[in-house]
Amino acid sequence: MNNDSKKVAVIILNWNGAELLRRYLPSVVANTNAKVADVIVADNGSTDNSLEVMTQEFAEVKTLKFDQNYGFAEGYNRCIELTRYPYTVLLNSDVRTPEGWLEPLLSYMEGHPQVGAVQPKLLQDRQDSRQMFEYAGAAGGFIDKHGFPFCRGRIFDSIEDDHGQYDGEPASIFWATGACLMVRSQLYMQVGGLDKRFFAHMEEIDLCWRIHRAGYDISMVPQSRVYHLGGGSLPQGNPRKTYLNFRNNLLLLRKNLPEREGRRLIFVRRLVYDTAALAMAVLKGHFGDAKAILKAHRDYRRMAGHYTDFPASNLLRTMPHCQCNIIVDYYLRGRKKF
């Protein structure tokens, strides 16, 4: 499917998102430089009128059609295997792209061969909050020593306004948001792509961890920005989202830490932090979330045996900002900003 004259595939994975396509795809088509990139919509077995919308309203956009919902992870793996452009942008269907959003990302990747993936600044696409960072990636992500993700511009539910505090030169980060992630396509395939067992949520953190393990850096390029609605498929507070986040976080640690260190850390997480989260959900009457946490741990135990190839060292020990305890910093020390 690759047009040899173009360097980038901007791939939007869609599942039952006809209205999101109508709302957001026009900005992507209008503001993506057609000389260097193709915009491609991959339909993940939608049962709404998404394919009809693409045929009737976006006939100029390339479309891939899958026979079922393969999830975010396997859906993108299939897309990149079929397209094979030098660079791929994984772009959520609820992202608005302004003029000139793509060029800084491509320019930085081409000028820095040691960088395997990049993201732009991720801002909220809400009329009254377009100067606020967006939860899913803000100005670039990290994880603490217990595996809890946080971002420059967003720690847990505390989200900063963007007033240029993370502008300047592109910055090294630990993980880049899956809402708008540019990656070297060959490297993506080399490290195994997104883990389809994750299905969705935290799969980009796992991918970025493996990119680091392969010897590459990851950066946030502030000269590019996009606007993300967020929660388009699973909003915050949905028990399904709770389940995926808890289960996949445990799988993330299982895969990417030395075996003994990972076992020890997961035991601490299960005994202390996740038990506290379970108790809090019960006290608040969020019984759907409580059940989701229990199911996440049960399914983790069932799935852990799939992962038997462990790294020799803990990469977090060498990464900036990844040896903090974000729970203590946030809840006990009151540090609400990066």
Disulfide bonds with the S-S distance in Angstrom:
none
